[in-house]
Amino acid sequence: MGIQHKLRKFPVPESVWEEYHFDQEINDRGVRLDMELVQQAIAMDARSREELTAAIKDITKLENPNSVLQMKQWLSANGVETDSLDKKAVAKLLKNAPDKLASVLILRQQLTKSSVRKYQAMEKTVCADSRARGMFQFYGANRTGRFSGRNIQLQNLPQNHLPDLADARALVRSGDFDAVSVLYEDVPDTLSQLIRTAFIPRESTQFLVADFSAFRTAGRRPVRAQRRRKAPRRWAACRASGPPRPPVWVADAMRGCRCTSGRCIRATRC
């Protein structure tokens, strides 16, 4: 009751309640999943991992090819030193690696691809009517108030660039592993690109995909322009330690403060 008493001075705007109700409708309705595709993709990924592991073991004789430490030691023994085996590091190594090492690195990249995790999340989340619910959390970020993804994480799905996406989907759904491996070579990447196709719209409708990868940056531009034209002359002082620095415009601070302390007034980021 004490918290409620303190919060009564800060009523929630009606627009926020409307967003909350809208969020609940979305979560209650859910989205339909093609469980046949999901199950075949999981089975196909398991078989692919077995074959990739066997292929790497045959070349390297390693006990666990998925071990970063063992793989780095094997590379070092073959004349290649690296501190990391992440995507960027492997791409750099592939430029000058001998054929034998390059083939191992490529196989390991396929082995470590987490293409099946989304399918596993679908299998865990799906309800009896083949719909996944509770995919979003209202006000999940307590400082910005934005929505947060849950379970399958619909806001973070791999893109697809296969020209024959429908054919690849049909092959995976039918469980034809041999055809997929021959036609597409990289089975994990193919499964990853088919994740979006596991969601099924209602009859006579379709899903529209929007990519907001640079949404925040693009959204700030008109705000900056508006503030430069109409905002009063306000200064953003910096509490940086050391010798004083000249003040900057608030609009300029939003674009990029001149200080390096990261402690600017008005929540501007340096």
DOROLO-547869 format. One record per residue (C-alpha): x, y, z; residue in three letters; residue number from 1. Coordinates in Angstrom, 1 decimal. Example, Ala and Ser with C-alpha at 12.3 -4.5 7.8 and 13.67 -1.06 7.14 Angstrom:
BEGIN
+--------+--------+--------+------+-----+
!      u !      v !      w ! code ! pos !
+--------+--------+--------+------+-----+
!   12.3 !   -4.5 !    7.8 !  ala !   1 !
!   13.7 !   -1.1 !    7.1 !  ser !   2 !
+--------+--------+--------+------+-----+
***
This chain:
BEGIN
+--------+--------+--------+------+-----+
!      u !      v !      w ! code ! pos !
+--------+--------+--------+------+-----+
!    0.0 !    0.0 !    0.0 !  met !   1 !
!    2.9 !    2.3 !    0.7 !  gly !   2 !
!    4.1 !    2.1 !   -2.9 !  ile !   3 !
!    0.6 !    2.6 !   -4.3 !  gln !   4 !
!    0.2 !    5.7 !   -2.1 !  his !   5 !
!    3.5 !    7.2 !   -3.4 !  lys !   6 !
!    2.6 !    6.4 !   -7.0 !  leu !   7 !
!   -0.9 !    8.0 !   -6.9 !  arg !   8 !
!    0.8 !   11.3 !   -7.7 !  lys !   9 !
!    2.0 !    9.9 !  -11.0 !  phe !  10 !
!   -1.0 !    8.5 !  -12.9 !  pro !  11 !
!   -0.3 !    6.3 !  -15.9 !  val !  12 !
!   -1.4 !    8.1 !  -19.1 !  pro !  13 !
!   -4.4 !    6.6 !  -20.9 !  glu !  14 !
!   -2.3 !    6.1 !  -24.1 !  ser !  15 !
!    0.1 !    3.8 !  -22.1 !  val !  16 !
!   -2.9 !    1.8 !  -20.9 !  trp !  17 !
!   -4.0 !    1.4 !  -24.5 !  glu !  18 !
!   -0.6 !    0.2 !  -25.5 !  glu !  19 !
!   -0.7 !   -2.3 !  -22.6 !  tyr !  20 !
!   -4.1 !   -3.6 !  -23.7 !  his !  21 !
!   -2.9 !   -3.9 !  -27.3 !  phe !  22 !
!    0.1 !   -5.8 !  -26.1 !  asp !  23 !
!   -2.1 !   -8.3 !  -24.2 !  gln !  24 !
!   -4.2 !   -8.9 !  -27.3 !  glu !  25 !
!   -1.1 !   -9.7 !  -29.4 !  ile !  26 !
!    0.2 !  -12.1 !  -26.7 !  asn !  27 !
!   -3.2 !  -13.8 !  -26.2 !  asp !  28 !
!   -3.7 !  -14.2 !  -30.0 !  arg !  29 !
!   -0.2 !  -15.5 !  -30.6 !  gly !  30 !
!    1.1 !  -16.7 !  -34.0 !  val !  31 !
!    0.6 !  -20.0 !  -35.7 !  arg !  32 !
!    3.6 !  -22.3 !  -36.3 !  leu !  33 !
!    4.3 !  -25.0 !  -38.9 !  asp !  34 !
!    5.3 !  -27.7 !  -36.4 !  met !  35 !
!    6.0 !  -30.2 !  -39.1 !  glu !  36 !
!    8.7 !  -27.9 !  -40.5 !  leu !  37 !
!   10.0 !  -27.2 !  -37.0 !  val !  38 !
!   10.4 !  -30.9 !  -36.1 !  gln !  39 !
!   12.0 !  -31.8 !  -39.4 !  gln !  40 !
!   14.4 !  -28.9 !  -39.1 !  ala !  41 !
!   15.5 !  -30.0 !  -35.6 !  ile !  42 !
!   16.0 !  -33.6 !  -36.8 !  ala !  43 !
!   17.9 !  -32.4 !  -39.9 !  met !  44 !
!   20.2 !  -30.2 !  -37.8 !  asp !  45 !
!   21.0 !  -33.1 !  -35.5 !  ala !  46 !
!   22.0 !  -35.2 !  -38.5 !  arg !  47 !
!   24.0 !  -32.3 !  -40.0 !  ser !  48 !
!   25.9 !  -31.8 !  -36.7 !  arg !  49 !
!   26.8 !  -35.5 !  -36.6 !  glu !  50 !
!   28.2 !  -35.5 !  -40.1 !  glu !  51 !
!   30.1 !  -32.2 !  -39.6 !  leu !  52 !
!   31.6 !  -33.5 !  -36.3 !  thr !  53 !
!   32.7 !  -36.7 !  -38.0 !  ala !  54 !
!   34.3 !  -34.8 !  -40.9 !  ala !  55 !
!   36.3 !  -32.5 !  -38.6 !  ile !  56 !
!   37.4 !  -35.5 !  -36.5 !  lys !  57 !
!   38.6 !  -37.3 !  -39.6 !  asp !  58 !
!   40.8 !  -34.4 !  -40.5 !  ile !  59 !
!   42.0 !  -33.2 !  -37.2 !  thr !  60 !
!   41.8 !  -36.3 !  -35.0 !  lys !  61 !
!   40.5 !  -34.1 !  -32.2 !  leu !  62 !
!   38.3 !  -35.6 !  -29.5 !  glu !  63 !
!   36.0 !  -32.7 !  -29.4 !  asn !  64 !
!   36.1 !  -30.5 !  -32.5 !  pro !  65 !
!   33.6 !  -28.0 !  -30.9 !  asn !  66 !
!   36.2 !  -27.2 !  -28.2 !  ser !  67 !
!   37.7 !  -23.8 !  -28.8 !  val !  68 !
!   40.9 !  -24.7 !  -26.8 !  leu !  69 !
!   41.4 !  -28.0 !  -28.7 !  gln !  70 !
!   40.8 !  -26.3 !  -32.1 !  met !  71 !
!   43.2 !  -23.4 !  -31.3 !  lys !  72 !
!   45.9 !  -25.9 !  -30.2 !  gln !  73 !
!   45.4 !  -27.9 !  -33.5 !  trp !  74 !
!   45.7 !  -24.7 !  -35.5 !  leu !  75 !
!   48.8 !  -23.7 !  -33.6 !  ser !  76 !
!   50.4 !  -27.1 !  -34.3 !  ala !  77 !
!   49.7 !  -26.5 !  -38.0 !  asn !  78 !
!   51.3 !  -23.0 !  -38.1 !  gly !  79 !
!   48.2 !  -20.8 !  -37.5 !  val !  80 !
!   48.0 !  -18.7 !  -34.3 !  glu !  81 !
!   44.8 !  -17.0 !  -33.3 !  thr !  82 !
!   43.3 !  -15.6 !  -30.0 !  asp !  83 !
!   39.7 !  -16.1 !  -31.1 !  ser !  84 !
!   37.5 !  -18.3 !  -33.2 !  leu !  85 !
!   34.6 !  -16.0 !  -33.6 !  asp !  86 !
!   33.1 !  -15.1 !  -36.9 !  lys !  87 !
!   35.4 !  -12.1 !  -37.7 !  lys !  88 !
!   38.5 !  -14.0 !  -36.6 !  ala !  89 !
!   37.7 !  -17.0 !  -38.7 !  val !  90 !
!   36.9 !  -14.8 !  -41.8 !  ala !  91 !
!   40.3 !  -13.2 !  -41.4 !  lys !  92 !
!   42.1 !  -16.6 !  -41.1 !  leu !  93 !
!   40.4 !  -17.9 !  -44.2 !  leu !  94 !
!   42.1 !  -15.3 !  -46.4 !  lys !  95 !
!   45.5 !  -16.9 !  -46.0 !  asn !  96 !
!   44.8 !  -20.3 !  -44.5 !  ala !  97 !
!   46.0 !  -23.5 !  -46.5 !  pro !  98 !
!   43.3 !  -25.6 !  -48.0 !  asp !  99 !
!   43.3 !  -28.2 !  -45.3 !  lys ! 100 !
!   43.0 !  -25.6 !  -42.5 !  leu ! 101 !
!   40.5 !  -23.6 !  -44.5 !  ala ! 102 !
!   38.2 !  -26.6 !  -44.9 !  ser ! 103 !
!   38.4 !  -27.3 !  -41.2 !  val ! 104 !
!   37.5 !  -23.7 !  -40.3 !  leu ! 105 !
!   34.6 !  -23.7 !  -42.7 !  ile ! 106 !
!   33.3 !  -27.0 !  -41.3 !  leu ! 107 !
!   33.6 !  -25.7 !  -37.8 !  arg ! 108 !
!   31.7 !  -22.5 !  -38.7 !  gln ! 109 !
!   28.8 !  -24.6 !  -39.8 !  gln ! 110 !
!   29.0 !  -26.8 !  -36.7 !  leu ! 111 !
!   28.9 !  -23.8 !  -34.3 !  thr ! 112 !
!   26.0 !  -22.1 !  -36.1 !  lys ! 113 !
!   23.0 !  -21.9 !  -33.7 !  ser ! 114 !
!   20.4 !  -22.3 !  -36.4 !  ser ! 115 !
!   18.4 !  -24.8 !  -34.4 !  val ! 116 !
!   17.9 !  -22.8 !  -31.2 !  arg ! 117 !
!   14.9 !  -20.9 !  -32.6 !  lys ! 118 !
!   13.3 !  -24.1 !  -33.7 !  tyr ! 119 !
!   13.8 !  -25.5 !  -30.2 !  gln ! 120 !
!   12.3 !  -22.4 !  -28.7 !  ala ! 121 !
!    9.2 !  -22.9 !  -31.0 !  met ! 122 !
!    8.9 !  -26.5 !  -29.8 !  glu ! 123 !
!    9.0 !  -25.5 !  -26.2 !  lys ! 124 !
!    6.6 !  -22.5 !  -26.6 !  thr ! 125 !
!    3.9 !  -23.9 !  -28.9 !  val ! 126 !
!    0.4 !  -24.5 !  -27.4 !  cys ! 127 !
!   -2.0 !  -27.3 !  -28.2 !  ala ! 128 !
!   -3.5 !  -25.4 !  -31.1 !  asp ! 129 !
!   -0.1 !  -24.9 !  -32.8 !  ser ! 130 !
!    0.1 !  -21.3 !  -31.8 !  arg ! 131 !
!    2.9 !  -19.6 !  -29.8 !  ala ! 132 !
!    1.8 !  -17.0 !  -27.3 !  arg ! 133 !
!    3.5 !  -14.6 !  -24.9 !  gly ! 134 !
!    6.1 !  -13.5 !  -27.3 !  met ! 135 !
!    6.4 !   -9.9 !  -26.0 !  phe ! 136 !
!    6.6 !   -8.2 !  -22.6 !  gln ! 137 !
!    5.1 !   -4.8 !  -22.3 !  phe ! 138 !
!    7.5 !   -2.2 !  -20.9 !  tyr ! 139 !
!   10.3 !   -4.8 !  -20.8 !  gly ! 140 !
!   13.0 !   -2.1 !  -20.7 !  ala ! 141 !
!   12.3 !   -0.2 !  -17.5 !  asn ! 142 !
!   14.3 !    2.9 !  -18.6 !  arg ! 143 !
!   13.1 !    3.4 !  -22.2 !  thr ! 144 !
!    9.8 !    1.7 !  -21.9 !  gly ! 145 !
!   10.2 !   -0.3 !  -25.1 !  arg ! 146 !
!    8.8 !   -3.8 !  -25.6 !  phe ! 147 !
!   11.0 !   -6.8 !  -25.0 !  ser ! 148 !
!   11.0 !  -10.1 !  -26.8 !  gly ! 149 !
!   10.4 !  -13.4 !  -25.0 !  arg ! 150 !
!   10.7 !  -17.1 !  -25.8 !  asn ! 151 !
!   11.3 !  -17.2 !  -29.6 !  ile ! 152 !
!   12.4 !  -13.6 !  -29.7 !  gln ! 153 !
!   10.4 !  -12.4 !  -32.8 !  leu ! 154 !
!   12.3 !   -9.1 !  -32.9 !  gln ! 155 !
!   15.6 !  -11.0 !  -33.7 !  asn ! 156 !
!   15.0 !  -13.4 !  -36.6 !  leu ! 157 !
!   17.7 !  -14.3 !  -39.2 !  pro ! 158 !
!   17.2 !  -12.8 !  -42.7 !  gln ! 159 !
!   16.7 !  -15.1 !  -45.7 !  asn ! 160 !
!   18.4 !  -14.6 !  -49.1 !  his ! 161 !
!   17.7 !  -17.9 !  -50.8 !  leu ! 162 !
!   16.3 !  -17.3 !  -54.3 !  pro ! 163 !
!   14.3 !  -20.5 !  -54.2 !  asp ! 164 !
!   13.0 !  -20.2 !  -50.6 !  leu ! 165 !
!    9.8 !  -22.1 !  -51.2 !  ala ! 166 !
!   11.6 !  -25.1 !  -52.7 !  asp ! 167 !
!   14.1 !  -25.2 !  -49.8 !  ala ! 168 !
!   11.2 !  -25.0 !  -47.4 !  arg ! 169 !
!    9.4 !  -27.9 !  -49.1 !  ala ! 170 !
!   12.5 !  -30.1 !  -49.0 !  leu ! 171 !
!   13.2 !  -29.5 !  -45.3 !  val ! 172 !
!    9.5 !  -30.0 !  -44.4 !  arg ! 173 !
!    9.5 !  -33.3 !  -46.2 !  ser ! 174 !
!   12.7 !  -34.4 !  -44.4 !  gly ! 175 !
!   14.8 !  -34.9 !  -47.5 !  asp ! 176 !
!   18.2 !  -34.3 !  -46.0 !  phe ! 177 !
!   20.2 !  -35.7 !  -48.9 !  asp ! 178 !
!   18.5 !  -33.2 !  -51.3 !  ala ! 179 !
!   19.1 !  -30.3 !  -49.0 !  val ! 180 !
!   22.8 !  -31.1 !  -48.5 !  ser ! 181 !
!   23.4 !  -31.6 !  -52.2 !  val ! 182 !
!   21.5 !  -28.5 !  -53.4 !  leu ! 183 !
!   22.5 !  -26.1 !  -50.6 !  tyr ! 184 !
!   25.7 !  -27.5 !  -49.2 !  glu ! 185 !
!   25.6 !  -25.5 !  -46.0 !  asp ! 186 !
!   22.6 !  -27.2 !  -44.2 !  val ! 187 !
!   22.8 !  -25.1 !  -40.9 !  pro ! 188 !
!   22.7 !  -21.9 !  -42.9 !  asp ! 189 !
!   19.8 !  -23.1 !  -44.9 !  thr ! 190 !
!   17.8 !  -24.0 !  -41.8 !  leu ! 191 !
!   18.6 !  -20.6 !  -40.3 !  ser ! 192 !
!   17.2 !  -18.8 !  -43.4 !  gln ! 193 !
!   14.0 !  -20.9 !  -43.1 !  leu ! 194 !
!   13.2 !  -19.8 !  -39.6 !  ile ! 195 !
!   10.9 !  -17.0 !  -40.7 !  arg ! 196 !
!    8.9 !  -19.4 !  -42.9 !  thr ! 197 !
!    7.9 !  -21.4 !  -39.8 !  ala ! 198 !
!    5.4 !  -18.7 !  -38.9 !  phe ! 199 !
!    2.0 !  -19.1 !  -40.8 !  ile ! 200 !
!   -0.4 !  -16.2 !  -41.3 !  pro ! 201 !
!   -4.2 !  -16.5 !  -41.4 !  arg ! 202 !
!   -5.9 !  -17.5 !  -44.6 !  glu ! 203 !
!   -5.9 !  -14.8 !  -47.3 !  ser ! 204 !
!   -3.4 !  -12.8 !  -45.3 !  thr ! 205 !
!    0.4 !  -12.4 !  -45.4 !  gln ! 206 !
!    3.2 !  -11.3 !  -43.1 !  phe ! 207 !
!    5.0 !   -8.0 !  -43.9 !  leu ! 208 !
!    8.6 !   -7.9 !  -42.8 !  val ! 209 !
!   10.1 !   -4.6 !  -41.7 !  ala ! 210 !
!   13.8 !   -4.1 !  -40.8 !  asp ! 211 !
!   14.4 !   -1.3 !  -38.3 !  phe ! 212 !
!   18.1 !   -1.9 !  -38.0 !  ser ! 213 !
!   18.9 !    1.9 !  -38.1 !  ala ! 214 !
!   15.6 !    3.1 !  -36.7 !  phe ! 215 !
!   16.9 !    5.0 !  -33.7 !  arg ! 216 !
!   19.6 !    6.8 !  -35.7 !  thr ! 217 !
!   17.1 !    7.8 !  -38.5 !  ala ! 218 !
!   14.5 !    8.9 !  -36.0 !  gly ! 219 !
!   16.9 !   11.3 !  -34.3 !  arg ! 220 !
!   17.6 !   13.3 !  -37.5 !  arg ! 221 !
!   14.3 !   15.2 !  -37.7 !  pro ! 222 !
!   14.4 !   15.7 !  -33.9 !  val ! 223 !
!   17.8 !   17.3 !  -34.2 !  arg ! 224 !
!   16.7 !   19.5 !  -37.1 !  ala ! 225 !
!   13.6 !   20.6 !  -35.2 !  gln ! 226 !
!   15.6 !   21.5 !  -32.0 !  arg ! 227 !
!   18.1 !   23.5 !  -33.9 !  arg ! 228 !
!   15.4 !   25.6 !  -35.5 !  arg ! 229 !
!   13.0 !   26.1 !  -32.5 !  lys ! 230 !
!   14.7 !   25.1 !  -29.3 !  ala ! 231 !
!   15.9 !   28.0 !  -27.0 !  pro ! 232 !
!   19.6 !   28.5 !  -26.6 !  arg ! 233 !
!   20.4 !   25.9 !  -23.9 !  arg ! 234 !
!   23.8 !   24.8 !  -22.9 !  trp ! 235 !
!   24.8 !   21.3 !  -21.7 !  ala ! 236 !
!   27.6 !   21.6 !  -19.2 !  ala ! 237 !
!   30.0 !   18.7 !  -18.6 !  cys ! 238 !
!   31.0 !   17.5 !  -15.2 !  arg ! 239 !
!   34.3 !   16.0 !  -16.6 !  ala ! 240 !
!   37.2 !   16.0 !  -14.2 !  ser ! 241 !
!   40.3 !   17.9 !  -15.1 !  gly ! 242 !
!   40.5 !   21.3 !  -16.9 !  pro ! 243 !
!   37.2 !   22.9 !  -17.9 !  pro ! 244 !
!   36.0 !   22.4 !  -21.4 !  arg ! 245 !
!   33.8 !   24.8 !  -23.4 !  pro ! 246 !
!   30.1 !   24.2 !  -23.2 !  pro ! 247 !
!   28.2 !   22.7 !  -26.1 !  val ! 248 !
!   24.7 !   23.1 !  -27.5 !  trp ! 249 !
!   22.2 !   20.5 !  -26.2 !  val ! 250 !
!   21.4 !   19.7 !  -29.9 !  ala ! 251 !
!   25.1 !   19.2 !  -30.5 !  asp ! 252 !
!   25.5 !   17.1 !  -27.4 !  ala ! 253 !
!   22.8 !   14.8 !  -28.7 !  met ! 254 !
!   24.8 !   14.4 !  -31.9 !  arg ! 255 !
!   28.1 !   13.8 !  -30.0 !  gly ! 256 !
!   29.4 !   15.6 !  -27.0 !  cys ! 257 !
!   33.0 !   17.0 !  -27.1 !  arg ! 258 !
!   33.9 !   15.5 !  -23.8 !  cys ! 259 !
!   35.0 !   12.0 !  -23.0 !  thr ! 260 !
!   33.8 !   11.5 !  -19.5 !  ser ! 261 !
!   30.3 !   10.1 !  -20.3 !  gly ! 262 !
!   28.8 !   12.1 !  -17.4 !  arg ! 263 !
!   27.0 !   14.9 !  -19.2 !  cys ! 264 !
!   24.0 !   16.7 !  -17.8 !  ile ! 265 !
!   20.6 !   16.1 !  -19.4 !  arg ! 266 !
!   21.4 !   12.4 !  -20.0 !  ala ! 267 !
!   23.3 !   13.2 !  -23.2 !  thr ! 268 !
!   25.8 !   10.5 !  -24.1 !  arg ! 269 !
!   29.4 !   11.2 !  -24.9 !  cys ! 270 !
+--------+--------+--------+------+-----+
***
